[in-house]
Amino acid sequence: MDQEHIPGGAEGAGRRRFLAIATGAATAAGLGSVAGCASGGGGPSGATLREKGAGKEAATEPGPAGFDVKTENARPGNADWRVTKAGPARAIEGFADKVSVLPGESFGLHVSTTAPRFTVSAYRMGWYGGARARLVWRSEALPGVRQPEHTVEAGTRMVRTRWARTATVDTKGWPEGCYLLRLDAQGGEGQRFVPVTVRSAATAGRTVIVNAVATWQAYNRWGGYGSYDGPSGGYASRSLSVTFDRPYEYDDGAGLFLVYEAPLIALAERLGIPLAYATTTDVARERRLLEGATAVLSLGHDEYWSPEQRAHFTAARDAGSNIAVLGANCCFRRIRLEPSELGPDRTVVCYKSSYDQDLGFRRGQPATVDFRAAPGADPESSLLGVIYDGYPVDAPYVVTNPGHWLFEGTGVKAGDGFAHLVGVEYDKVDTGFPTPRPIEILAHSPVVCEGRPSHQDTAYYTVPSGAGVFATGTMRWVEALDATGDGRSGANHGLDSRAGALTTRVTENLLRVFAAGPAGKTHPAQDNVASVYGGS
């Protein structure tokens, strides 16, 4: 979202308000109104949790070579994985010193707690008959310690922790996948999550779920600062760099995972298609990671991309891998990944409108501004097909092309609307920006964004490699997968069972076709921009 030139620097307060609106959380007190709809380390090692008797291990997969999503999800789930007693703000919290690990690799946990002891429970997130998680491992009680207060780096205003490692966790026997580690303080004093991905070493023949960890971190305000504002709520006080060396403040430590990613992971694992797992930092670092992937999935809120990540997504598309963007405002911010004291790629640099102050830019590296902005403008539409158009909106999703294969089995008709499904951010097809052709518009939903009429578009295009690229054009798509009832409760932004059924069936159609190989070879796009927009 681009608010950097709004008088008064409204973006900081706006993004705090955005996070509350987008996730359905209670709006934080003190957030003012905001214009939003712009167009177009160190420390000693603690206990090592791998020796016999150091922890209790549940039955697990034999290793990555034998991983099978159907077999994994046939195992009994554990519906008690959720945080139910968060406790006071600093009762317990922590972070992992690796964003992802290969199966069998270890990582360090850095935990701060007011309790004398705590336990760690590793839950693999998936379907599991609706339980959504399986307990893979649990530690014995570990000694608790209150870690030192954080500091704020002068200049970049980056929050730093220098917490000692509390424990070393060995993932031997853990299946690939997305994990939430639950920290439980002794005596029920508090609970928090720590997310970790057990990533796939290779993705050939599989659909790749990519956790948008750089975006989670940009929105993280633990310690009072994030990429949008500081304690004052003003844009000028924002962090210019943020680090993974701190807990996530939002959703009891889960970051943006539970709202924007977990529902899609549950659906994909229920289908039983071959899956692989990675994070945005993995894709950026490993040039060949996506080679041979049948499809690559960008989930509900995936805004912050490095040039390397974008290049590797594009190369995958051009080699025949399908791409699905199941959100909006994707690939909007250009970032740079730098090391922290704990390891590589643990600092997310994004100066935005202050890019000329960035020492990296002065040394000749790309400006960490919006991809569409100068210098080095490269609008995201050349990859996505759609382009970000604004926020905040809350509007019905309107079907335009009901005969499209993605709507098979939904029973929709032209003009059918689905309340609240367009929001809080949206994208559209705009041929004033680089737009791959042929491109098909499936839904064309009228919106009014702070007085400016526009449209949201869901679109699908194909390229000569045979790859298909699909973009929902709305940030609420993944959230809607869990929508039930009549919407009157206000949960999930008022999305109802009709929206839940629509998004679920379309996503099932998408994942099955994309998992079968280059979708453009069997389902080539039929360009309809002129008929939808008139003469474009």
C-alpha positions as CSV (number, residue, x, y, z in Angstrom):
1,M,0.0,0.0,0.0
2,D,1.4,3.4,-1.0
3,Q,0.6,6.2,1.4
4,E,4.0,7.7,1.7
5,H,3.1,11.0,0.2
6,I,0.0,11.6,2.2
7,P,0.2,14.8,4.2
8,G,0.9,14.1,7.8
9,G,2.5,10.8,7.2
10,A,-0.6,8.7,7.6
11,E,0.8,5.3,6.6
12,G,1.9,4.3,10.1
13,A,-1.4,4.7,11.8
14,G,-3.1,3.4,8.6
15,R,-1.2,0.2,8.7
16,R,-2.0,-0.4,12.4
17,R,-5.6,0.2,11.5
18,F,-5.2,-2.0,8.4
19,L,-4.0,-4.9,10.5
20,A,-7.0,-4.6,12.8
21,I,-9.4,-4.3,9.9
22,A,-7.8,-7.0,7.7
23,T,-7.6,-9.6,10.4
24,G,-10.8,-8.8,12.2
25,A,-9.0,-7.9,15.4
26,A,-10.2,-5.2,17.7
27,T,-9.0,-1.9,16.5
28,A,-6.3,-0.6,18.8
29,A,-7.2,2.5,20.8
30,G,-5.9,5.8,19.6
31,L,-5.8,5.1,15.9
32,G,-6.9,8.1,13.9
33,S,-8.5,8.3,10.5
34,V,-6.3,7.7,7.5
35,A,-6.4,8.3,3.8
36,G,-5.7,4.9,2.2
37,C,-7.0,4.5,-1.3
38,A,-4.2,5.7,-3.4
39,S,-4.5,4.5,-7.0
40,G,-2.6,2.4,-8.7
41,G,23.8,-13.9,18.4
42,G,25.0,-14.8,20.9
43,G,24.4,-16.2,24.3
44,P,25.1,-19.6,25.7
45,S,23.3,-22.7,24.4
46,G,20.7,-24.0,26.8
47,A,19.3,-27.5,27.0
48,T,19.7,-29.6,23.9
49,L,16.4,-31.4,23.3
50,R,17.5,-34.5,21.5
51,E,19.2,-36.8,23.9
52,K,17.3,-39.8,25.2
53,G,14.9,-38.6,27.9
54,A,15.2,-34.9,26.9
55,G,11.8,-34.9,25.4
56,K,8.8,-37.0,24.5
57,E,8.4,-37.8,20.8
58,A,5.2,-38.7,19.0
59,A,5.2,-41.1,16.1
60,T,6.5,-39.3,13.0
61,E,7.3,-39.8,9.4
62,P,10.6,-41.6,8.6
63,G,12.0,-38.6,6.8
64,P,11.6,-36.3,3.8
65,A,12.1,-39.1,1.2
66,G,9.1,-40.9,2.6
67,F,6.9,-37.9,3.1
68,D,3.4,-38.3,1.9
69,V,0.7,-35.7,2.7
70,K,-2.1,-38.3,2.6
71,T,-0.4,-40.6,5.0
72,E,0.5,-37.7,7.3
73,N,-3.0,-36.4,7.5
74,A,-4.4,-39.8,8.2
75,R,-2.7,-39.6,11.6
76,P,-4.8,-38.5,14.6
77,G,-4.8,-34.8,15.0
78,N,-4.7,-32.7,18.2
79,A,-7.4,-30.2,18.4
80,D,-6.0,-28.7,21.6
81,W,-3.2,-26.9,19.8
82,R,-4.6,-23.4,20.2
83,V,-3.5,-20.8,22.7
84,T,-6.3,-20.6,25.2
85,K,-4.6,-18.8,28.2
86,A,-2.3,-16.2,26.7
87,G,-1.7,-14.6,30.1
88,P,0.0,-11.2,30.6
89,A,1.9,-9.5,27.9
90,R,5.4,-10.8,28.9
91,A,4.4,-14.0,30.7
92,I,6.1,-16.0,28.1
93,E,7.3,-15.3,24.5
94,G,10.1,-16.4,22.2
95,F,11.5,-16.8,18.7
96,A,13.5,-19.4,16.7
97,D,16.9,-18.5,15.5
98,K,16.1,-20.1,12.1
99,V,13.0,-19.2,10.1
100,S,13.2,-22.6,8.5
101,V,15.2,-25.9,8.7
102,L,15.5,-29.0,6.7
103,P,14.1,-32.1,8.3
104,G,16.5,-33.3,10.9
105,E,18.3,-30.0,11.4
106,S,18.3,-28.3,14.7
107,F,17.5,-24.7,15.7
108,G,17.7,-22.6,18.8
109,L,14.8,-21.3,20.8
110,H,15.2,-18.0,22.6
111,V,12.5,-17.7,25.3
112,S,11.7,-15.2,28.0
113,T,9.3,-16.0,30.7
114,T,8.3,-14.9,34.2
115,A,7.6,-18.5,35.1
116,P,10.2,-20.8,36.7
117,R,9.7,-23.5,34.1
118,F,8.0,-24.0,30.7
119,T,7.4,-26.6,28.1
120,V,7.5,-26.6,24.3
121,S,5.0,-28.4,22.1
122,A,5.6,-28.7,18.3
123,Y,2.4,-28.8,16.3
124,R,2.5,-29.5,12.6
125,M,-0.3,-27.6,10.9
126,G,-2.5,-29.3,8.4
127,W,-5.9,-30.9,8.0
128,Y,-6.0,-34.0,10.3
129,G,-9.7,-34.6,9.9
130,G,-10.5,-31.1,10.9
131,A,-8.3,-30.9,14.0
132,R,-5.9,-28.7,11.9
133,A,-2.7,-29.8,13.8
134,R,-0.8,-32.8,15.1
135,L,1.5,-32.9,18.1
136,V,4.9,-34.1,16.7
137,W,7.0,-33.5,19.8
138,R,6.9,-32.1,23.3
139,S,9.7,-31.2,25.7
140,E,10.0,-31.9,29.3
141,A,9.9,-28.9,31.6
142,L,12.7,-26.5,31.0
143,P,14.1,-23.8,33.3
144,G,12.5,-20.4,32.6
145,V,14.4,-17.1,32.6
146,R,13.4,-13.5,32.1
147,Q,15.6,-12.2,29.2
148,P,17.0,-8.6,29.0
149,E,14.9,-5.7,27.7
150,H,15.2,-5.0,23.9
151,T,17.0,-2.1,22.5
152,V,16.3,0.2,19.5
153,E,19.0,0.8,17.0
154,A,19.8,4.4,16.3
155,G,19.2,5.4,12.7
156,T,17.1,2.5,11.5
157,R,15.0,2.2,14.7
158,M,15.2,-1.6,14.5
159,V,14.2,-3.4,17.6
160,R,17.0,-5.7,18.8
161,T,17.0,-8.5,21.3
162,R,20.2,-10.2,22.5
163,W,18.5,-13.1,24.3
164,A,20.4,-16.2,25.3
165,R,19.5,-19.4,23.6
166,T,17.2,-21.3,26.0
167,A,17.1,-24.6,24.2
168,T,18.3,-26.4,21.1
169,V,15.5,-28.3,19.3
170,D,16.3,-31.3,17.1
171,T,13.8,-31.9,14.3
172,K,14.9,-35.5,13.6
173,G,11.7,-37.4,12.5
174,W,9.7,-34.2,12.0
175,P,7.8,-34.3,8.6
176,E,8.1,-31.4,6.3
177,G,5.5,-28.7,6.9
178,C,4.5,-25.6,8.7
179,Y,4.8,-25.7,12.5
180,L,3.6,-23.7,15.4
181,L,5.6,-24.3,18.6
182,R,3.5,-23.6,21.7
183,L,5.3,-22.3,24.7
184,D,3.4,-23.1,27.9
185,A,4.5,-21.3,31.1
186,Q,4.4,-23.4,34.3
187,G,1.2,-23.1,36.3
188,G,-0.9,-21.7,33.4
189,E,0.8,-18.3,33.6
190,G,0.8,-17.9,29.8
191,Q,1.1,-19.4,26.4
192,R,2.6,-18.2,23.1
193,F,3.4,-19.5,19.6
194,V,6.7,-19.6,17.7
195,P,6.3,-20.4,14.0
196,V,8.9,-22.5,12.2
197,T,8.9,-24.1,8.8
198,V,10.4,-27.5,8.2
199,R,11.2,-26.9,4.5
200,S,11.5,-29.2,1.6
201,A,14.9,-29.8,0.1
202,A,13.4,-30.1,-3.4
203,T,10.1,-29.2,-4.9
204,A,10.0,-31.1,-8.3
205,G,6.6,-32.5,-9.0
206,R,5.0,-30.8,-6.0
207,T,2.9,-27.7,-5.2
208,V,5.0,-25.4,-3.1
209,I,3.4,-23.6,-0.1
210,V,5.5,-20.4,0.5
211,N,5.1,-18.8,4.0
212,A,5.3,-15.0,3.6
213,V,7.6,-14.5,6.5
214,A,9.1,-11.2,5.4
215,T,5.6,-9.7,5.4
216,W,4.8,-11.2,8.8
217,Q,7.9,-9.4,10.1
218,A,7.1,-6.1,8.5
219,Y,3.8,-6.0,10.3
220,N,5.3,-7.1,13.6
221,R,5.3,-4.3,16.2
222,W,6.9,-6.3,19.0
223,G,9.0,-3.8,20.9
224,G,6.9,-0.9,19.7
225,Y,8.3,-0.6,16.2
226,G,7.4,-2.1,12.8
227,S,7.8,-1.1,9.2
228,Y,4.9,1.3,9.4
229,D,5.2,3.2,12.6
230,G,6.8,3.5,16.0
231,P,5.4,4.1,19.5
232,S,4.0,7.5,18.5
233,G,2.0,5.9,15.7
234,G,3.6,8.2,13.1
235,Y,5.1,7.0,9.8
236,A,8.3,9.0,10.4
237,S,9.1,6.9,13.5
238,R,8.8,3.6,11.6
239,S,11.6,1.0,11.5
240,L,13.7,1.1,8.3
241,S,14.9,-2.4,9.1
242,V,13.2,-5.2,11.1
243,T,14.6,-8.4,12.4
244,F,13.5,-12.0,12.9
245,D,15.4,-11.9,16.2
246,R,12.3,-11.1,18.2
247,P,8.9,-12.6,19.0
248,Y,5.8,-11.9,16.9
249,E,3.4,-9.6,18.7
250,Y,0.3,-10.4,16.8
251,D,-2.0,-13.5,17.3
252,D,-0.3,-14.8,20.4
253,G,3.1,-15.0,18.6
254,A,1.8,-16.6,15.3
255,G,2.3,-13.5,13.3
256,L,0.0,-13.4,10.2
257,F,0.0,-17.2,9.8
258,L,-3.3,-18.2,11.2
259,V,-5.5,-15.7,9.3
260,Y,-3.7,-15.7,5.9
261,E,-2.1,-19.1,5.5
262,A,-3.4,-21.8,7.8
263,P,-6.9,-22.2,6.1
264,L,-5.2,-22.7,2.7
265,I,-2.7,-25.3,4.1
266,A,-5.6,-27.2,5.7
267,L,-7.5,-27.3,2.4
268,A,-4.4,-28.3,0.3
269,E,-3.5,-31.1,2.8
270,R,-7.1,-32.4,2.8
271,L,-6.9,-32.7,-1.0
272,G,-3.8,-34.9,-0.7
273,I,-1.9,-33.3,-3.6
274,P,1.9,-33.6,-3.4
275,L,3.1,-30.6,-1.4
276,A,6.4,-28.9,-0.6
277,Y,7.1,-26.2,2.0
278,A,9.3,-23.1,1.9
279,T,9.4,-19.5,3.1
280,T,10.0,-16.4,1.1
281,T,13.5,-16.2,2.4
282,D,14.2,-19.7,1.2
283,V,13.0,-18.9,-2.3
284,A,15.1,-15.8,-2.3
285,R,18.3,-17.6,-1.2
286,E,18.0,-20.8,-3.2
287,R,18.0,-20.1,-7.0
288,R,17.1,-23.6,-7.9
289,L,14.6,-24.4,-5.2
290,L,11.5,-24.1,-7.4
291,E,12.9,-26.1,-10.3
292,G,10.4,-28.7,-11.5
293,A,7.6,-27.5,-9.1
294,T,4.2,-28.0,-10.6
295,A,2.9,-24.9,-8.8
296,V,4.0,-22.2,-6.4
297,L,1.5,-20.6,-4.0
298,S,1.7,-17.1,-2.6
299,L,-0.8,-16.9,0.2
300,G,-3.1,-14.3,1.7
301,H,-0.8,-11.5,2.5
302,D,2.6,-11.6,0.8
303,E,3.5,-7.9,0.3
304,Y,7.3,-7.8,0.9
305,W,9.5,-9.4,-1.7
306,S,13.2,-9.3,-2.5
307,P,14.3,-8.9,-6.1
308,E,15.7,-12.5,-5.8
309,Q,12.4,-13.9,-4.8
310,R,10.7,-12.2,-7.6
311,A,13.3,-13.4,-10.1
312,H,12.9,-17.0,-8.9
313,F,9.1,-16.9,-9.1
314,T,9.3,-15.5,-12.6
315,A,11.9,-18.1,-13.7
316,A,9.6,-20.9,-12.3
317,R,6.7,-19.5,-14.3
318,D,8.8,-19.3,-17.5
319,A,9.9,-22.9,-17.0
320,G,6.3,-24.1,-16.8
321,S,5.4,-23.9,-13.0
322,N,2.0,-22.6,-12.3
323,I,1.7,-19.6,-10.0
324,A,-1.2,-18.8,-7.7
325,V,-1.6,-15.6,-5.8
326,L,-4.3,-16.2,-3.2
327,G,-4.4,-12.6,-1.8
328,A,-3.9,-9.0,-2.8
329,N,-1.2,-6.4,-2.6
330,C,1.3,-9.1,-3.4
331,C,4.9,-8.3,-4.5
332,F,4.4,-4.6,-3.7
333,R,7.4,-3.7,-1.5
334,R,11.0,-4.3,-2.7
335,I,13.2,-5.4,0.2
336,R,16.7,-6.5,0.9
337,L,17.6,-9.4,3.2
338,E,20.6,-9.0,5.4
339,P,22.1,-11.0,8.2
340,S,21.6,-10.5,11.9
341,E,23.9,-11.6,14.8
342,L,22.1,-14.9,14.7
343,G,22.4,-15.8,11.0
344,P,21.8,-14.9,7.4
345,D,18.6,-13.4,6.0
346,R,17.3,-12.4,9.4
347,T,17.0,-8.6,8.7
348,V,14.3,-7.2,6.4
349,V,15.4,-3.8,5.0
350,C,12.7,-1.5,3.5
351,Y,13.4,2.2,3.5
352,K,10.4,3.1,1.3
353,S,10.3,6.8,0.6
354,S,13.6,7.3,2.5
355,Y,15.5,5.0,0.2
356,D,18.2,7.7,-0.5
357,Q,19.3,7.3,3.2
358,D,20.0,3.6,2.7
359,L,23.7,2.8,2.7
360,G,22.9,-0.3,0.6
361,F,21.3,1.9,-2.0
362,R,24.3,4.2,-2.0
363,R,26.5,1.2,-2.6
364,G,24.6,0.4,-5.7
365,Q,21.9,-2.0,-4.5
366,P,18.3,-1.7,-5.6
367,A,16.2,0.9,-3.8
368,T,13.9,-0.6,-1.2
369,V,10.9,1.2,-2.5
370,D,7.6,-0.1,-4.0
371,F,8.3,-2.2,-7.1
372,R,6.3,0.2,-9.3
373,A,8.2,3.3,-8.0
374,A,11.3,5.0,-9.3
375,P,14.2,4.4,-9.2
376,G,14.2,1.1,-11.0
377,A,10.4,0.9,-11.4
378,D,9.2,-2.7,-12.2
379,P,5.4,-2.9,-11.6
380,E,4.3,-6.2,-10.0
381,S,1.7,-6.7,-12.7
382,S,4.2,-8.2,-15.1
383,L,4.3,-11.3,-12.9
384,L,0.9,-11.2,-11.2
385,G,-1.3,-10.1,-14.1
386,V,-3.1,-7.8,-11.7
387,I,-1.9,-4.7,-9.9
388,Y,-2.7,-3.3,-6.4
389,D,-5.3,-0.6,-6.5
390,G,-6.1,0.5,-3.0
391,Y,-7.5,0.1,0.5
392,P,-9.7,0.0,2.5
393,V,-12.7,-1.5,0.8
394,D,-15.5,-3.9,1.9
395,A,-17.5,-4.9,-1.1
396,P,-19.4,-7.9,-2.7
397,Y,-17.4,-10.2,-5.0
398,V,-19.2,-10.2,-8.4
399,V,-18.8,-13.1,-10.8
400,T,-18.3,-12.1,-14.4
401,N,-17.2,-15.3,-16.2
402,P,-19.3,-18.1,-14.6
403,G,-18.4,-20.6,-17.4
404,H,-14.7,-20.6,-16.5
405,W,-13.2,-23.9,-15.5
406,L,-12.3,-22.5,-12.1
407,F,-16.0,-22.0,-11.3
408,E,-16.9,-25.6,-12.2
409,G,-19.2,-27.1,-9.6
410,T,-20.0,-23.8,-7.9
411,G,-23.4,-23.2,-9.7
412,V,-22.6,-19.5,-10.0
413,K,-24.3,-17.2,-12.6
414,A,-23.1,-14.0,-14.1
415,G,-23.7,-11.1,-11.7
416,D,-23.8,-13.3,-8.5
417,G,-22.4,-11.4,-5.6
418,F,-20.8,-12.6,-2.4
419,A,-20.9,-10.1,0.4
420,H,-17.7,-8.8,2.0
421,L,-15.4,-11.1,-0.1
422,V,-13.6,-8.0,-1.6
423,G,-11.5,-6.5,1.1
424,V,-9.6,-5.0,2.8
425,E,-7.1,-4.5,-0.1
426,Y,-7.8,-5.3,-3.7
427,D,-6.1,-5.7,-7.1
428,K,-7.3,-5.2,-10.6
429,V,-6.3,-5.6,-14.3
430,D,-4.9,-2.3,-15.5
431,T,-3.3,-2.4,-19.0
432,G,-1.7,0.9,-18.3
433,F,0.9,-1.2,-16.5
434,P,2.8,-4.2,-18.0
435,T,0.1,-6.9,-18.3
436,P,0.7,-10.4,-19.7
437,R,-1.7,-11.4,-22.4
438,P,-3.9,-13.4,-22.9
439,I,-5.5,-12.7,-19.6
440,E,-9.0,-13.7,-18.5
441,I,-11.1,-11.8,-15.9
442,L,-13.3,-14.1,-13.8
443,A,-14.8,-11.6,-11.4
444,H,-15.1,-7.8,-11.9
445,S,-16.4,-6.3,-8.7
446,P,-17.4,-2.6,-8.3
447,V,-15.8,-0.9,-5.4
448,V,-15.6,2.6,-4.0
449,C,-12.4,3.3,-2.2
450,E,-12.6,6.4,-0.1
451,G,-14.8,8.1,-2.7
452,R,-12.9,6.8,-5.8
453,P,-14.9,4.3,-8.0
454,S,-12.9,1.4,-9.2
455,H,-13.1,-2.4,-9.7
456,Q,-11.6,-5.5,-8.2
457,D,-10.6,-8.3,-10.6
458,T,-9.8,-12.0,-10.3
459,A,-7.7,-12.9,-13.2
460,Y,-6.0,-15.9,-14.9
461,Y,-3.4,-15.7,-17.7
462,T,-1.1,-18.2,-19.4
463,V,2.4,-17.9,-21.0
464,P,4.3,-19.8,-23.7
465,S,5.9,-22.2,-21.2
466,G,2.4,-23.5,-20.5
467,A,2.2,-22.1,-17.0
468,G,-1.0,-20.6,-15.7
469,V,-1.0,-17.7,-13.3
470,F,-4.1,-17.0,-11.1
471,A,-4.6,-14.1,-8.8
472,T,-7.7,-13.7,-6.6
473,G,-7.4,-9.9,-6.4
474,T,-8.7,-9.8,-2.8
475,M,-7.0,-10.2,0.5
476,R,-9.9,-12.1,2.1
477,W,-9.7,-15.2,-0.1
478,V,-7.8,-17.5,2.3
479,E,-9.8,-16.2,5.3
480,A,-13.0,-16.9,3.4
481,L,-12.1,-20.6,3.2
482,D,-13.2,-20.9,6.9
483,A,-16.4,-18.8,6.6
484,T,-19.5,-20.5,7.8
485,G,-23.1,-19.5,8.9
486,D,-25.0,-16.5,7.8
487,G,-22.3,-13.9,8.6
488,R,-24.4,-12.1,11.2
489,S,-21.9,-12.9,14.0
490,G,-19.4,-10.6,12.3
491,A,-16.7,-13.3,12.4
492,N,-14.4,-13.4,9.3
493,H,-15.6,-9.9,8.4
494,G,-19.2,-11.1,8.0
495,L,-18.3,-13.6,5.3
496,D,-20.9,-16.3,5.2
497,S,-21.1,-20.0,4.1
498,R,-21.8,-19.0,0.5
499,A,-18.5,-17.2,0.3
500,G,-16.9,-20.2,2.1
501,A,-18.3,-22.7,-0.4
502,L,-17.4,-20.5,-3.4
503,T,-13.8,-20.0,-2.4
504,T,-13.3,-23.5,-1.3
505,R,-14.6,-25.0,-4.6
506,V,-12.6,-22.6,-6.7
507,T,-9.5,-23.2,-4.7
508,E,-10.0,-27.0,-5.0
509,N,-10.4,-26.7,-8.8
510,L,-7.3,-24.5,-9.0
511,L,-5.1,-26.8,-6.9
512,R,-6.1,-30.0,-8.7
513,V,-5.5,-28.5,-12.1
514,F,-2.2,-26.7,-11.1
515,A,-0.9,-29.9,-9.5
516,A,-1.4,-31.8,-12.8
517,G,1.2,-29.8,-14.7
518,P,1.3,-26.6,-16.8
519,A,-2.3,-25.4,-16.7
520,G,-2.0,-23.3,-19.9
521,K,-1.5,-26.5,-22.0
522,T,-4.9,-27.8,-20.9
523,H,-6.7,-24.6,-19.9
524,P,-5.3,-21.7,-22.1
525,A,-6.6,-18.3,-21.1
526,Q,-9.1,-16.6,-23.4
527,D,-8.5,-12.9,-23.3
528,N,-11.6,-10.9,-22.3
529,V,-10.2,-7.6,-21.1
530,A,-11.8,-5.6,-24.0
531,S,-15.3,-7.1,-23.3
532,V,-15.0,-6.4,-19.5
533,Y,-13.4,-3.0,-19.6
534,G,-14.3,-1.9,-23.1
535,G,-11.6,-1.4,-25.7
536,S,-8.5,-2.1,-23.5
